[in-house]
């Protein structure tokens, strides 16, 4: 989210200052889209890792309870 906000702010600044030609604007848009895509992929990977870790924790809890009940 920060990446897209930074990209959007950069694009706005360039357009307001009049320093962006149509070609520069297109390049900035492509860069912003790439940042957005990268952010979404990173977010999904983090969520998948969290899910994996939560499943591992549950499995370890189950093993611990089984070990304690055998004593």
N, C-alpha and C positions, 0 to 999 in steps of 0.2 A: 504494500500500500504506500509506503514512504517513497518507493522508487517511482510509482506512477504520479504521486503528488509532486515530486521533484521534477520529473519529466514535464508534467503539465505546467508547473511554474516557470520552468526554463522556456518552454514554448511560448507562454504568455508574455514573458519578459522580452523575448526576441521580437515577437510581433508588435508589441507596444512601442518598442524602441525604433521600429522601422528597419532594423538591421537584418531581417530575414527575407530573403527572396523566396519565390515560390519553390525553388529547388531546395533551399535550406529548410523551409517549412516541411516539405515532404520528407526530408532526411530526419528531421526532428520527430515527426509523427511515426516514422518507421522505428526509430530508436525507442520512443516511448512504448510502442506496441511490443517491441522485443523485451523491454524491461517488465512490462505487465505480464507477458507470457512467462518470463523467467521467475517472477514473483509467484505466479500461480503454481508453477511446477514445484518450486521450493516449498510452498505452503502444503501442497498435496503430499510431498515426500515427508515432511515433518509430521503431518497427521497420520500417515501410514506407520511411521516409526513409533509414534506414541501408541497407536493401536497394538503394534507388535509388543512393545514393552509392557503394556497393561495385560496382555494375554500371558506373557512370561511371568509376571508378578502373580497372577491368579494361579498359574500352574505351580509355582513355588509355594504358595500358600497351601494349596491342596496337598502337596508332597509333605510339607511340614506338619499339617494336621494328621496325615496318615502315619508319619513317623512317631508323633506324640501319642497317638492312640495305640500303637504297637507296644509302647513301654509299659 
